[in-house]
Amino acid sequence: MMGTVEEHECRMYPTQEVAMDPGKRNRVVAPPPQPLFKSLRASLKEALFPDDPFRKLKNQPKFSRKLLLGLQYFFPILEWGPRYSFGFFKSDLISGITIASLAIPQGISYSQLAKLPPILGLCSSFIPPLVYAVLGSSRDLAVGTSAVGSLLIGSMLSRVVNPNENPKLFLHLAFTATLVAGIFQASLGILRLGLIVDLLSHATIVGFVGGAAIVVCLQQLKGMLGLHHFTEDTDLVSVMRFVWRWESATLGCFFFFSLLLTRYISKRRAKLFWISAIAPLTSVIVGSLVAYLTHAERHGTAVIGDLKEGLNPPSFKDFALSSPYFPIAVKTGIVAGVVVTAVSSKSLQAIFCFGGI
């Protein structure tokens, strides 16, 4: 009934003689042709619904069970929330503090890239993760502001409105652009049109992100050196006097090389991974204490200053829908939405498909 070992070996691993015999090869029969409508429906289903979101609802006799599964699909917290334990909370608390130590100063710096008030960058650091904790379905996706999106909004809107001369209008245009970007990205998700992102060239996205990274580094270098305006003199002493602010340069270079050193130590010694994890938070705390105790703003070091207390009021009335610059805000929002979505998609593809975790 079961057969001998030799028979199994012949079935699983055919010898070279059998494989080379053209008379004993197994021929693959082509599938029968399908009707056009059925083939088109299968292709659209594979393209728009590759994950088959309604598969869990099949063969469910009770309506209450179907309703619960449907709510869990749109609100994943209803699925993993009841199984959440204190052990998960301890791990999430440590990782949350670590990420917040980097996300808070990063959000403030990104608001400066977008030429917006720092309080907006601070709010954008913690409000999106709170929303994504309820609606999110991926634990590997980073949610929040990005350097590319901030740079696009700041550069495109500043061409038509000066943020220093008319900050209120610039702020309203930024709100409108982010609203358009959110509607555009939500439409891609609802209509299952994320496949459009795959049509963008990977080389184009990599080149754009690399160029944006260079621009961001140069802009941060200006702040690290304390450069506000440049001189028209060409002698070395005058140039160095305007470029080199030793107070800002000392602080910036010290923390910059400290972060590089902690990262190098963590890579060389796996047990010391926590040094690199707490380095951003330590840098923020120490830098704030040094600036406060030495009154760094009196010695040419730029500081953020006082932040507005409390949360910002709702901005539903601040959209520039009737402004003559509304088309510019729409164009900015669509471009920012497409680029940020493409960068996120290509980054995840590079991690899971090409780089691996």
HELIX and SHEET records of a PDB file:
HELIX    1   1 VAL A    5  MET A   12  1                                   8    
HELIX    2   2 GLN A   16  MET A   20  1                                   5    
HELIX    3   3 PRO A   22  LYS A   24  5                                   3    
HELIX    4   4 LEU A   36  LEU A   48  1                                  13    
HELIX    5   5 ARG A   55  LEU A   57  5                                   3    
HELIX    6   6 PHE A   63  PHE A   74  1                                  12    
HELIX    7   7 ILE A   77  TRP A   80  1                                   4    
HELIX    8   8 PHE A   86  LEU A  113  1                                  28    
HELIX    9   9 PRO A  118  LEU A  135  1                                  18    
HELIX   10  10 ALA A  147  LEU A  157  1                                  11    
HELIX   11  11 PRO A  167  ILE A  190  1                                  24    
HELIX   12  12 GLY A  194  LEU A  199  5                                   6    
HELIX   13  13 HIS A  202  LEU A  225  1                                  24    
HELIX   14  14 LEU A  236  VAL A  243  1                                   8    
HELIX   15  15 TRP A  246  ARG A  268  1                                  23    
HELIX   16  16 ALA A  270  LEU A  272  5                                   3    
HELIX   17  17 PHE A  273  LEU A  293  1                                  21    
HELIX   18  18 ALA A  296  HIS A  299  5                                   4    
HELIX   19  19 PHE A  316  ASP A  318  5                                   3    
HELIX   20  20 PHE A  326  GLN A  349  1                                  24    
HELIX   21  21 ALA A  350  GLY A  355  3                                   6    
END                                                                             
